[in-house]
Structure formats: C-alpha cells, structure tokens
Amino acid sequence: MGGARTNFSHAQRSAFIWGYGHIVVFASLAAIGGGLHVAAYYLERQTTLGPVGTVLSTAVPFAVYTAALYAIYAAFTRHSEPFHLVLLAATTSILVLSVALAALGVSVAACLLVLMFAPVVTVVGFETVGYRHVAAALERPN
C-alpha cells in the first residue's frame, strides 16, 4: 500500500513554517545568550576554552539565527532575492572575520565588537534597499 500524500493548503503550509521556523529562531537567540555567557566566563578567566571557541560560541548561533530569518522570509514570499544572498554573504564575512581575528590573537572583547556589526548588515540593507523588495514580494499573488 502506497503512502498517502497530504496536500497542505497555503495557510497550513505557512502556519507550519512560521511555527517551526520560530522554534529555530528562539533556540538560536537563547544560544546567543549562552555564547555571551561563555564570553563572560572567558573574560573573567573562569574557563579553559580558547578565544576561537569563545567567539564561535556566539558566532555560530547568530549564523543559525540569521539563516532561519532569511529562510522563513523566502518560504513566505516563495521567492528568493539575489539581494538577500548579498546580505547573507556580507553577514557571513563579518562572522568569519570575528573568528579569524580571534585565531590571530586579537582580544575576545574586540572580536565580539566586530561580531556586533553582523546584524547591522541586514538592518542597513533592509532600511536602504530591502524594504522595496519586501513591498514587491507582498504585492505578488500567492
């Protein structure tokens, strides 16, 4: 007997993506907080974790958070924007830069300052250009 195939309506599909996608968003936000806690332990010299691991403990959850936000947007609009790939690449380069600086011996505090600019890429991108893309995506028929 073959497996039954369920056809979800657009509303059901959207609710599924919204609900389960936000589990990833909220979990990654909690993990960012955990990474910052690890950084605090590092700065207080209460851990044996090295600087690269310390920066990664915040950079990786932020990468997951950013990817989840863009994936939810792409799933809802059913359209991938080349502009979003540029923003993701720029964000990724900042994340990689912060980890690379830690590997080169730059202080963890300075690496976290660099990491702090990763969300700025998306905010500035959407405030300068991206809002037009969002408006166009919302006007397209489903």
matplotlib code that plots the C-alpha trace (Angstrom):
import matplotlib.pyplot as plt

x = [0.0, 1.5, 1.8, -0.9, 0.1, -1.3, -1.8, -1.5, -3.2, -1.1, -2.4, -1.4, 2.0, 2.5, 1.5, 3.8, 6.8, 6.0, 5.6, 8.5, 10.8, 10.4, 11.5, 14.8, 14.8, 14.1, 16.5, 19.3, 18.6, 18.9, 22.2, 23.5, 22.8, 24.7, 27.6, 27.8, 27.8, 30.7, 32.5, 31.9, 33.5, 36.4, 36.9, 36.8, 39.3, 37.0, 37.1, 39.7, 38.0, 40.3, 39.5, 38.4, 36.0, 34.7, 33.9, 32.5, 30.1, 28.3, 29.0, 27.6, 24.2, 24.0, 24.6, 21.8, 19.5, 20.2, 19.8, 16.4, 15.1, 16.0, 14.6, 11.3, 11.1, 11.9, 9.4, 6.6, 7.2, 8.0, 10.8, 14.5, 16.1, 19.6, 19.9, 19.4, 22.3, 24.4, 23.3, 23.9, 27.4, 28.2, 26.9, 28.9, 32.1, 31.7, 31.2, 34.2, 36.3, 35.5, 36.6, 39.7, 40.7, 40.4, 42.6, 45.1, 45.3, 43.0, 41.3, 37.9, 36.3, 37.5, 36.2, 32.8, 32.7, 33.3, 30.7, 28.3, 28.2, 26.8, 23.1, 23.9, 24.3, 20.7, 19.3, 21.0, 20.4, 16.7, 16.4, 18.2, 17.1, 15.4, 12.1, 11.3, 11.9, 9.6, 6.9, 7.2, 7.1, 3.9, 2.2, 2.9, 0.0, 0.5]
y = [0.0, 3.4, 6.2, 8.8, 12.1, 15.1, 18.3, 21.2, 24.5, 27.6, 28.7, 25.3, 25.4, 29.0, 28.2, 25.2, 27.2, 30.1, 27.9, 25.5, 28.2, 30.3, 27.4, 27.6, 31.5, 31.4, 28.5, 30.3, 33.5, 31.5, 30.0, 33.5, 34.4, 31.2, 32.2, 35.6, 33.9, 31.8, 35.0, 36.5, 33.4, 33.7, 37.4, 36.5, 33.7, 31.1, 28.7, 26.7, 27.4, 29.3, 32.6, 31.0, 28.6, 31.5, 33.7, 30.7, 30.1, 33.3, 33.5, 30.1, 30.7, 34.1, 32.4, 30.0, 32.8, 34.8, 31.8, 31.0, 34.5, 34.6, 31.1, 32.0, 35.1, 33.1, 30.5, 33.0, 35.0, 31.9, 33.9, 34.1, 37.5, 37.9, 40.9, 38.6, 36.5, 39.6, 40.4, 36.9, 36.9, 40.2, 38.9, 35.7, 37.7, 39.6, 36.4, 34.8, 38.0, 37.9, 34.3, 34.9, 37.8, 35.6, 33.0, 35.7, 36.7, 39.7, 40.1, 38.3, 41.7, 43.2, 40.1, 40.4, 44.1, 43.0, 40.4, 43.0, 44.5, 41.4, 42.3, 45.8, 44.4, 43.2, 46.2, 48.7, 46.6, 46.4, 50.1, 51.3, 48.9, 45.8, 47.4, 47.8, 44.1, 43.3, 45.6, 44.0, 40.5, 41.3, 42.6, 39.4, 36.9, 33.7]
z = [0.0, -1.0, 1.4, 1.4, 0.2, 2.0, 0.2, 2.5, 1.8, 1.6, 5.1, 6.6, 5.0, 6.2, 9.7, 9.7, 8.5, 10.8, 13.9, 13.4, 11.9, 15.0, 17.2, 15.4, 15.8, 19.5, 20.2, 18.4, 20.3, 23.6, 22.3, 21.5, 25.2, 26.2, 23.9, 25.6, 29.0, 27.8, 26.7, 30.2, 31.7, 29.3, 30.2, 33.9, 33.2, 34.6, 31.6, 29.7, 26.4, 24.0, 22.2, 18.9, 20.7, 22.8, 19.7, 17.9, 20.8, 19.8, 16.1, 15.2, 16.9, 15.2, 11.9, 12.6, 13.6, 10.5, 8.2, 9.9, 9.4, 5.8, 5.2, 6.8, 4.7, 1.5, 2.4, 3.0, -0.1, -2.2, -3.9, -3.4, -3.7, -5.0, -2.7, 0.2, -0.9, -0.9, 2.7, 3.8, 2.3, 3.9, 7.3, 6.9, 6.1, 9.4, 11.3, 9.7, 10.3, 14.0, 14.3, 12.2, 14.4, 17.4, 15.7, 15.0, 18.7, 18.8, 22.1, 22.6, 23.5, 20.2, 18.3, 19.9, 18.9, 15.3, 15.7, 17.0, 13.5, 11.8, 12.4, 11.2, 7.6, 7.5, 9.2, 6.9, 3.9, 4.5, 5.5, 2.4, -0.3, 1.0, 2.0, -1.7, -2.2, 0.7, -0.7, -4.1, -2.6, -0.7, -3.8, -5.8, -5.9, -3.9]

ax = plt.figure().add_subplot(projection="3d")
ax.plot(x, y, z, "-o")
ax.set_aspect("equal")
plt.show()
